[in-house]
Amino acid sequence: MPVTVVCKPIRYVYLRIMPPDGEVRVSAPFGLPDEAIRSLVARKRGWIMHHRRRLAARPAAPAAFDPALLAACRRRLLLLVPPMIKRWQRVIGVEVTAWRVRRMRTLWGSCNVHARRILLSPELARTPERCLEYVVVHELVHLLEPRHNDRFWALMDRFMPDWGQRRDELHGTPAAST
């Protein structure tokens, strides 16, 4: 499997799977032996393959986002998101100062905990409402717990018990049937 290695003045090694084609990219500190990088990639092979499969299963984004489509997505989000945020702020017990729509290459949403601001991808307008709602709740929960740790996932379980199914639907992966 081809791997792009970029040496930088950093302390730690970072392994990423880059959209749209699943390129494996390693950012490594200067002077790190090639064997250490090979070893890392070999140990993470299962993780790499899993994420490359998930990326391949995602619907392809248009090469150039049509301005009319972007405007339509923004309008749809302007209708759907405010009531969702209002409802979920009460349920979760948090408050955002603002939310915005911003094109993002690899994220559905993000949260600036300090500014208490949420950013949402316009692509969410093209997903089922339950997936949009999952992303809104996910970002609001970050106001209680900024990291994706056990506490964060426990809070997600508490506020939205079916978050895993919604996330799988968002990523185009059917939920496991039991």
Stockholm file with secondary structure:
# STOCKHOLM 1.0

chainA/1-178         MPVTVVCKPIRYVYLRIMPPDGEVRVSAPFGLPDEAIRSLVARKRGWIMHHRRRLAARPAAPAAFDPALLAACRRRLLLLVPPMIKRWQRVIGVEVTAWRVRRMRTLWGSCNVHARRILLSPELARTPERCLEYVVVHELVHLLEPRHNDRFWALMDRFMPDWGQRRDELHGTPAAST
#=GR chainA/1-178 SS CCEEEEEESCSSCEEEEETTTTEEEEEEETTCCHHHHHHHHHHTHHHHHHHHHHHHHSCCCCSSCCHHHHHHHHHHHHHHHHHHHHHHHHHHTCCCSEEEECCCSSCSEEEETTTTEEEECGGGGGSCHHHHHHHHHHHHHTTTCCSSSHHHHHHHHHHCTTHHHHHHHHTTCCCCCC
#=GC SS_cons         CCEEEEEESCSSCEEEEETTTTEEEEEEETTCCHHHHHHHHHHTHHHHHHHHHHHHHSCCCCSSCCHHHHHHHHHHHHHHHHHHHHHHHHHHTCCCSEEEECCCSSCSEEEETTTTEEEECGGGGGSCHHHHHHHHHHHHHTTTCCSSSHHHHHHHHHHCTTHHHHHHHHTTCCCCCC
//
